[in-house]
């Protein structure tokens, strides 16, 4: 009789633990392969707010993996959240940019300059060197040189690139194995 009282809770604990581990594997798989790609997230965000994408970041630390995308339009900077599973888009933050800051920002945006490569071209250059999913891209002024800072993930591998926004040359490349 006492064995039943011990066996039943032990069995329930084992089943519950297995379910938790299976759920953890599900979340890890979702993080490794989000349903919505970075390119699709960018397109969805631009349908919501037609402007210039200045940064894109994948956030897989939450229960709902999502992309955070910053878009500048006129004198306003907006942050949008795109759900990596459903593609739902929400504007999470809006702020007005002072005119002088807006002029500086527009000077580094690739879509307004014909002499810079596009974000898509920069991503293609990074993907030619390392396979993975884009988790972050940002156009940055690095010592008066416009560069795309791109982060790719493939499983536990993380690849970081700095790509010259005018020539398309890889200026910096790092790879790390995440624990």
C-alpha positions in Angstrom: 0.0 0.0 0.0 2.8 2.4 0.9 4.6 1.7 -2.4 1.5 3.0 -4.3 1.6 6.3 -2.4 5.3 6.7 -3.3 5.0 5.4 -6.9 2.1 7.6 -8.0 3.8 11.0 -7.1 7.1 9.7 -8.5 5.4 8.8 -11.8 3.5 12.1 -12.0 6.8 14.0 -11.3 8.6 12.0 -14.1 5.8 12.7 -16.6 5.7 16.4 -15.6 9.4 16.7 -15.9 9.4 15.1 -19.3 6.7 17.6 -20.5 8.8 20.5 -19.2 11.9 19.2 -21.1 9.9 18.7 -24.2 8.6 22.3 -24.0 12.2 23.5 -23.5 13.2 21.7 -26.7 10.3 23.2 -28.5 11.3 26.8 -27.5 14.9 26.1 -28.5 13.8 24.9 -31.9 11.6 28.0 -32.3 14.6 30.2 -31.5 16.8 28.4 -33.9 14.3 28.6 -36.7 11.8 31.4 -36.3 8.7 31.1 -38.6 9.2 34.7 -39.7 12.6 35.5 -41.1 14.4 38.8 -40.6 13.6 39.8 -44.2 10.0 39.0 -43.8 9.9 40.9 -40.5 11.4 43.9 -42.2 8.8 43.8 -45.0 6.0 43.5 -42.5 7.3 46.5 -40.5 7.6 48.6 -43.6 4.0 47.8 -44.5 3.0 49.2 -41.1 5.3 52.3 -41.3 6.8 53.3 -44.6 10.2 54.8 -43.7 13.9 53.9 -43.4 14.9 50.9 -41.4 17.9 51.8 -39.2 18.2 48.7 -37.1 16.8 45.2 -36.8 17.3 43.0 -33.8 16.0 39.5 -33.0 15.0 39.0 -29.3 14.7 35.3 -28.4 15.1 35.8 -24.7 11.3 36.3 -24.1 8.6 33.6 -24.1 7.5 35.2 -27.4 10.5 35.5 -29.7 10.3 38.7 -31.8 12.1 41.2 -33.9 12.6 44.8 -32.8 12.9 47.1 -35.7 13.7 50.9 -35.6 12.3 52.9 -38.5 12.8 56.6 -39.2 10.2 58.6 -41.1 10.5 62.3 -41.4 11.4 63.6 -37.9 10.1 60.6 -36.0 11.8 57.4 -34.9 9.5 54.4 -34.3 10.3 51.0 -32.7 8.2 48.2 -34.0 7.9 44.7 -32.6 7.3 41.8 -35.0 6.2 38.5 -33.6 8.6 35.8 -34.9 5.9 33.2 -35.0 2.8 35.0 -36.2 4.2 38.1 -38.0 2.0 40.4 -35.9 3.3 44.0 -36.0 3.0 46.5 -33.1 4.4 50.0 -32.8 5.9 49.9 -29.3 7.6 53.3 -29.1 7.6 56.7 -31.0 9.8 59.6 -30.4 10.4 62.9 -32.2 13.9 63.5 -33.5 15.4 67.0 -33.3 15.9 68.4 -36.8 19.8 68.3 -36.6 19.7 64.7 -35.4 17.3 63.7 -38.2 19.6 65.2 -40.8 22.6 63.3 -39.4 20.5 60.1 -39.3 19.3 60.5 -42.9 22.9 61.0 -44.0 23.7 57.4 -42.9 20.6 55.6 -44.3 21.3 53.4 -47.2 18.0 53.8 -48.9 18.5 57.5 -49.4 22.0 57.2 -50.7 22.7 55.8 -54.2 26.3 55.1 -53.4 25.7 52.6 -50.6 24.7 48.9 -50.9 21.3 47.9 -49.6 20.7 46.0 -46.3 19.7 43.0 -48.4 23.0 43.0 -50.3 25.0 43.3 -47.0 23.0 40.3 -45.7 23.8 38.3 -48.8 27.5 39.1 -48.4 27.4 37.9 -44.7 25.4 34.7 -45.7 28.0 33.9 -48.4 30.6 33.6 -45.6 28.5 31.9 -42.9 25.1 30.2 -43.0 22.6 31.3 -40.4 19.6 33.4 -39.5 20.0 37.2 -39.3 19.3 38.2 -35.7 20.5 41.8 -35.9 21.5 44.4 -38.5 22.3 48.0 -38.0 23.9 50.7 -40.2 26.5 52.5 -38.1 29.1 55.2 -38.5 32.3 53.5 -37.4 35.1 56.1 -37.4 33.5 58.0 -40.3 33.0 54.8 -42.3 29.5 53.6 -42.9 29.3 49.9 -42.0 26.5 47.4 -41.6 26.8 45.5 -38.3 25.2 42.1 -38.9 24.8 39.2 -36.4 23.9 35.7 -37.7 23.0 32.7 -35.6 23.2 29.0 -36.6 22.3 26.8 -33.7 24.9 27.7 -31.0 27.2 29.5 -33.4 27.1 33.3 -33.6 28.7 35.2 -36.4 29.4 39.0 -36.2 30.2 41.0 -39.3 31.0 44.6 -40.1 30.5 45.2 -43.8 31.6 48.4 -45.5 28.3 50.0 -46.7 29.8 51.5 -49.8 32.2 48.8 -51.1 30.6 45.7 -49.6 33.9 44.5 -48.2 33.9 42.6 -44.9 35.8 44.9 -42.6 35.5 42.7 -39.5 34.4 39.1 -38.9 34.0 37.1 -35.7 32.5 33.8 -34.8 31.7 32.5 -31.3 30.2 29.3 -29.9 27.5 30.2 -27.4 27.1 28.1 -24.3 
